[in-house]
């Protein structure tokens, strides 16, 4: 996962902040919920491998800067 000022790149697909409804965090699992969907696609679920705490803080700052809602807790995933 890579992030720029207003985009996230996940598995070679780039999402602008306006295409992301919310970011879900369930323990070590992170899911990106695109706009116009109700369930997080499995391809948009991942775990941070190195320094999880720092990565979550950076993701939180990115979400706040771009107006993307961050949710903690269980979320539904679609295979």
Legacy VTK file of the C-alpha trace (Angstrom):
# vtk DataFile Version 3.0
C-alpha trace
ASCII
DATASET POLYDATA
POINTS 79 float
0.000 0.000 0.000
1.223 3.464 -0.915
-0.383 6.800 -0.261
0.085 10.252 -1.754
-1.613 13.513 -0.822
-5.038 12.515 -2.135
-4.704 8.924 -3.423
-4.136 5.403 -2.087
-2.560 2.679 -4.180
-3.548 -0.870 -3.208
-2.550 -3.911 -5.273
-1.675 -1.787 -8.342
-5.025 0.026 -8.269
-5.184 3.710 -7.360
-8.122 5.179 -5.449
-8.711 8.886 -4.967
-10.066 10.002 -1.609
-13.450 10.686 -3.226
-13.700 7.004 -4.285
-13.310 5.754 -0.694
-16.375 5.665 1.549
-14.488 4.575 4.687
-11.470 2.730 6.028
-12.158 -0.081 8.507
-9.682 -1.356 11.092
-10.307 -4.629 12.928
-7.230 -5.422 14.997
-4.418 -6.074 12.505
-6.807 -6.220 9.515
-7.494 -3.097 7.438
-10.240 -2.844 4.822
-10.993 -0.143 2.267
-14.693 0.314 1.499
-15.221 1.946 -1.918
-18.109 4.312 -2.605
-21.331 2.593 -3.791
-20.515 -0.708 -2.056
-21.790 -2.121 1.221
-19.194 -4.846 1.764
-15.393 -4.555 1.702
-13.978 -6.553 -1.250
-11.398 -9.123 -0.172
-8.827 -7.643 -2.557
-9.001 -4.412 -0.525
-8.250 -6.118 2.814
-4.674 -6.235 4.068
-2.404 -6.185 7.129
0.560 -3.926 7.768
3.664 -6.074 8.125
6.222 -3.614 9.521
5.638 -1.185 12.401
1.855 -1.460 12.459
1.420 1.376 14.979
3.269 3.908 12.824
1.425 2.776 9.685
-1.991 3.121 11.370
-1.064 6.607 12.605
-0.008 7.628 9.089
-3.195 6.148 7.615
-5.276 7.988 10.241
-3.544 11.281 9.360
-4.130 10.662 5.632
-7.818 9.862 6.229
-8.307 12.963 8.370
-6.542 15.181 5.824
-8.725 13.834 2.973
-12.050 13.625 4.808
-12.284 9.817 4.712
-14.088 8.213 7.655
-12.058 5.771 9.755
-13.962 3.061 11.622
-12.649 0.680 14.265
-14.292 -2.686 14.817
-15.485 -5.716 12.896
-16.489 -5.300 9.262
-18.018 -7.520 6.589
-15.688 -8.810 3.863
-16.726 -10.176 0.478
-14.753 -12.933 -1.267
LINES 1 80
79 0 1 2 3 4 5 6 7 8 9 10 11 12 13 14 15 16 17 18 19 20 21 22 23 24 25 26 27 28 29 30 31 32 33 34 35 36 37 38 39 40 41 42 43 44 45 46 47 48 49 50 51 52 53 54 55 56 57 58 59 60 61 62 63 64 65 66 67 68 69 70 71 72 73 74 75 76 77 78
